[in-house]
Amino acid sequence: MKRITIDLSEEIYRELKIRCATAGVTMADVVRELLERTLKIKNVDRDFTESMKKIESESKEIKDVMKEKEASRKRFFEGLKKSDKKL
């Protein structure tokens, strides 16, 4: 485990100390837990954002393929209509 030093405002320090004393836990344990939770949430948010970008990209690719298939289908039927007119 690594050690760090942080500066807190008097108000935050007092509040943290009171809450920790009341709960019977150390300030280090509380700060460590809060940092771990915050980082996990940010990782989840980042993973979610990356997943959504991938889904959006794949969705666009699917839409593009569907548009091309629709255009191809229209060309096919237009070709049939022209063939029928020649007969």
N, C-alpha and C positions, 0 to 999 in steps of 0.2 A: 504494500500500500504506500502511496506517496502522500507527503504532507504539503499543504498549501497554507498561505496566510491571506486573509481577506479583511478589508476595512468595511465596517458597518456603521451606519448612523447610530447615535446614542439611542434613539427611539426604537429602532429595529433590534439592536443588541438587548435592550431592556426587555422588550416583548418576548424575544426568543429565550432569554434567560428565565423569565417568569414561567413561560409555558413549559420549558424543559424541566424546571424544578417541580412544577405541579404534576407533570406526567412521570417524573422519575427517570428521565432519559438524559443523555448528554447532548450538549449543543452540537458536537461533532456528528453524532448519530443522526440527528434531525437534519442538519445541513446536507450530509451525505445522502440520506434518503430523498430529500427534496431534489437534489441534483440528479440522482439516478432516475427519479420519476420524470423530471423535466426532459432529460436527454432521451428517455424511452419514448415519450410523447412526440418529441421532435423527429425521432427516427421513424415512428409510425406515420407521422404526417408526411415526411419526405418519401417514404415508401409508397404511401397512398397516392401522393402527387405523381410520382414516377409511373405508378401503375395506371393512373387515369390518363396520363399523356400517351402511354403505350396503347391503351384501349382506344383513345381518340384517333391516334394515328392508324391503327388497324381498321377502325370503323371507316375512316376516310378512304383507305385502300379498298375496303369491301364496297363502299358506295361507288368508287371509280370503276371497279370491275363490273358492278351491276349496271351502271350507266353504259359501259361499253357493250355488255351483253344485250341490253335493251336496244341500243343502236344497231347492233349486228342483227338482231331479230327483225327490226323494222326493215333493214336493207334486204334481208332474205325474203320477207313477205312482199316488199315492193318489187323485187325481182320476179316473184311468182306472178304478181299481178300483170307485169309487163309481158311475161311469157304467155299468160292467158289471153291477153289482148292480141298477140301475134297469131294465136291459133284461131 
